[in-house]
Amino acid sequence: AASKTARTDWSSFTKGYFLNRDTLVGVLLLVDASVPTQQIDLDCANWLGRNNVRQLTLSPENVYYMLVMDLNVK
């Protein structure tokens, strides 16, 4: 696990990046569905929503997709 200082530094960096990066197109919040939802996942999702981080609105002019593959299939 990362130290509290390292987590704080990373949190400050990512928040600044999400809020100030003009070329940011979207954010993918990937949550591990094989374990119960963690508080940090909920906190991140709530923070993104509260800060209106590039909410993706789909229309015929801008349709995006992302393929996420789980390579740890048993």
Secondary structure, DSSP 8 states (H G I E B T S, - for coil): ---HHHHHHHHHHHHHHHHH-TT---------TTS---HHHHHHHHHHHHTT------BTTB--------S---
